[in-house]
Amino acid sequence: MLKKPQPNTPAQPSPLQAAPKGGGSKGWLGLLTLLLALAAGYMLWQNLSAPKGPTIQTVSREGVVSRIQKLNCLETVAFNVDTVITSQREGTWQRLWQDEQKGLFIARGRVVAGVDLSKLGNEMVQVTEPTAEQIEKVQQEAEKAGLNPDAPLTIMPNIMVTLPPSEIFSVYLDDIEVYDWQAGLFGMLEADPKILKEAQISAKKEVLERACQDEVMIQAEKNAKEQVEQLFALTGATVSVTTQGAGACQVMP
């Protein structure tokens, strides 16, 4: 006997069947929203807790002294001199003064002067906080530049430096040429090396005297002041440099 066909009915979903795939993307979207909210809250808190008004950069006197002393002997001027030197040896009566020798030399020398910064002591450097006028000036400049008025401003302190006196570091003879040499009536005597040595000593003295006459010490003092000011120019600090004057125009022992 044939069975009567049953009408087709839709299958009922099983309670263990997985949920549609669209629910996972909603979970990630919610997590991303939460993270963005936390980041925005942190940035807002950081902005509110940021210090208002200018802050002063901390600079110690010992740090300034150490930085300057690293320059050691600051050579600020090199003075070149060309001079003519005469050196001679007197003749003796035993040889009827025919053993007289005379030399004419052209010397090229150089004098190097500057300031010995290793002599800079702590008492020669003063560091003070900026004045109210300086702080107000920085704030006005920030406003003119269109900066955020709530943004912190860093202001460097005032630095006062007193440099040691300028001094001569060295006197060189770059070259010495014999222009003329007279040795006896007929030039038959051997050249006396003592004459050349005396000429070198006299040439160094002459080079130093010429440099002193042209105020090499004052120039060395002026250049040292400018170079130390430029050393701190990039830091933004207000630096006032004074000197103890020009030292003696002589070679230090």
C-alpha positions in Angstrom: 0.0 0.0 0.0 1.3 3.3 -1.0 2.1 6.0 1.7 0.6 9.4 1.3 3.2 11.9 0.8 3.7 14.5 3.6 3.9 18.2 2.9 7.3 19.8 3.1 7.8 21.8 6.3 10.8 24.0 7.1 13.4 22.6 9.5 13.5 24.1 13.0 16.8 25.5 14.0 18.7 23.7 16.6 19.3 25.5 19.9 23.0 24.6 19.6 23.3 26.3 16.2 25.9 29.1 16.0 24.8 32.8 16.0 25.0 34.8 12.8 28.4 36.1 11.8 27.4 39.7 12.0 27.6 39.8 15.9 31.5 39.6 16.0 32.0 42.9 14.1 29.7 44.7 16.5 31.9 43.5 19.4 35.1 44.8 17.8 33.4 48.2 17.0 32.4 48.6 20.7 35.9 47.8 21.9 37.4 50.3 19.5 35.0 53.0 20.6 36.0 52.3 24.2 39.7 52.6 23.5 39.2 55.9 21.6 37.2 57.3 24.6 40.0 56.3 27.0 42.6 58.0 24.8 40.6 61.2 24.5 40.1 61.2 28.3 43.8 60.8 28.9 44.7 63.7 26.5 42.2 65.9 28.2 43.5 65.1 31.6 47.1 65.7 30.5 46.1 69.1 29.0 44.3 70.1 32.2 47.2 69.0 34.5 49.9 70.7 32.4 51.6 73.5 34.3 50.4 77.0 33.4 52.7 79.9 32.9 56.4 80.0 32.3 58.9 77.6 33.8 62.5 78.4 34.5 65.2 76.1 33.2 67.5 74.9 35.9 71.2 75.8 35.3 73.8 75.4 38.1 76.8 77.6 38.5 79.1 74.6 38.7 77.7 73.4 35.3 78.5 76.7 33.7 82.0 76.8 35.1 82.7 73.2 33.9 81.4 73.9 30.4 83.6 77.0 30.1 86.7 75.3 31.6 86.5 72.6 28.9 87.7 75.2 26.4 91.0 75.4 28.5 93.3 77.9 26.8 91.1 80.0 24.5 93.3 81.3 21.8 91.6 84.4 20.5 94.2 86.2 18.4 97.3 85.3 16.4 99.5 88.3 15.5 101.9 87.9 12.6 105.0 90.1 12.4 107.8 90.5 9.9 110.9 92.2 11.1 114.6 92.8 10.3 117.2 91.8 12.8 120.9 92.7 13.0 123.3 90.6 15.0 127.1 91.0 15.2 130.2 90.0 17.0 132.9 92.6 17.7 136.4 92.0 16.5 139.4 91.6 18.7 142.6 93.7 18.7 144.7 90.6 18.5 143.4 90.0 15.0 143.3 93.7 14.2 139.5 93.5 14.4 139.4 91.4 11.2 137.4 88.7 13.0 134.3 90.9 13.3 131.1 89.2 12.0 127.8 90.8 11.3 124.6 89.3 10.1 121.4 90.8 8.7 118.2 88.6 9.1 114.6 88.8 8.1 112.4 87.1 10.6 108.7 86.1 10.4 107.1 85.6 13.8 103.7 85.0 15.4 102.3 85.9 18.8 99.3 83.8 20.1 97.3 85.4 22.9 94.0 84.6 24.7 92.4 83.7 28.0 93.2 80.7 30.2 89.7 79.6 31.1 91.1 76.9 33.5 91.6 79.8 35.9 87.9 80.5 36.0 86.6 79.9 39.5 83.1 79.4 40.9 83.1 82.9 42.3 83.5 84.3 38.8 80.2 82.9 37.6 76.8 84.1 38.9 73.4 82.4 38.0 70.2 84.2 38.9 66.5 83.6 38.0 64.9 85.8 35.3 63.2 89.0 36.5 59.5 89.7 36.2 60.1 92.0 33.3 61.9 89.3 31.4 59.1 86.8 32.0 56.5 89.3 30.9 58.5 90.0 27.8 58.7 86.3 26.9 54.9 86.0 27.4 54.3 89.0 25.1 56.6 87.6 22.4 54.7 84.3 22.6 51.4 86.0 22.2 52.7 87.9 19.1 53.9 84.6 17.6 50.3 83.2 18.0 51.3 80.5 20.5 48.8 78.8 22.7 48.6 81.0 25.9 48.1 77.8 28.0 51.3 76.2 26.6 54.2 76.1 29.1 57.1 78.5 28.3 60.7 77.7 29.2 62.9 80.7 30.3 66.6 80.4 30.8 68.2 82.1 33.9 70.6 85.1 33.8 74.3 84.2 33.7 77.1 86.6 34.6 80.7 85.6 33.8 83.9 87.4 34.7 86.8 86.2 32.6 90.4 86.1 33.8 92.9 88.6 32.2 94.2 88.0 28.8 97.7 86.7 28.4 100.4 85.7 25.9 100.4 82.0 25.3 103.4 81.7 22.9 105.8 83.5 20.6 106.9 81.6 17.5 109.5 82.2 14.8 108.0 80.7 11.7 111.0 81.5 9.6 114.3 83.4 9.7 116.3 84.2 6.6 119.9 85.4 6.2 119.8 88.6 4.1 123.5 89.4 4.5 126.5 88.0 6.4 129.9 89.7 6.7 132.8 87.7 8.1 136.1 89.5 8.2 137.7 91.7 5.6 137.8 89.0 2.9 135.0 86.8 4.1 137.3 83.9 4.9 136.1 83.3 8.5 133.6 80.6 9.3 130.1 81.8 10.3 129.7 81.9 14.0 126.5 80.0 15.0 126.2 82.2 18.1 125.3 85.1 15.9 122.3 83.2 14.4 121.2 82.1 17.9 121.4 85.7 19.2 119.4 86.8 16.1 116.6 84.3 16.9 116.4 85.6 20.5 116.3 89.2 19.3 113.7 88.4 16.7 111.3 86.9 19.3 111.7 89.9 21.5 111.1 92.2 18.5 108.0 90.2 17.4 106.5 90.4 21.0 107.3 94.2 21.3 105.6 94.9 17.9 102.5 92.9 19.0 102.3 94.7 22.3 102.5 98.1 20.6 99.6 97.1 18.4 97.5 96.2 21.5 97.3 92.5 21.0 96.3 92.0 24.7 93.2 94.3 24.3 92.2 92.5 21.1 92.6 89.1 22.8 90.4 90.3 25.7 87.7 91.6 23.3 87.7 88.4 21.3 87.4 86.2 24.3 84.4 88.1 25.6 82.6 87.7 22.2 83.4 84.0 21.9 82.1 83.1 25.4 78.9 85.1 24.7 78.5 83.1 21.4 79.0 79.9 23.4 75.8 80.4 25.3 73.8 82.1 22.6 72.3 78.9 21.3 71.0 78.0 24.8 68.7 81.0 25.0 70.3 82.2 28.2 70.9 85.9 28.9 74.7 86.0 29.3 76.6 89.0 30.5 80.4 88.7 30.1 82.9 91.0 31.7 86.7 90.7 32.0 89.4 91.5 34.5 91.2 93.6 31.9 94.1 92.9 29.7 97.0 91.2 31.3 100.7 92.0 31.1 102.1 91.7 27.5 104.7 89.1 28.3 105.2 85.4 28.0 103.9 83.6 31.0 106.4 81.3 32.7 
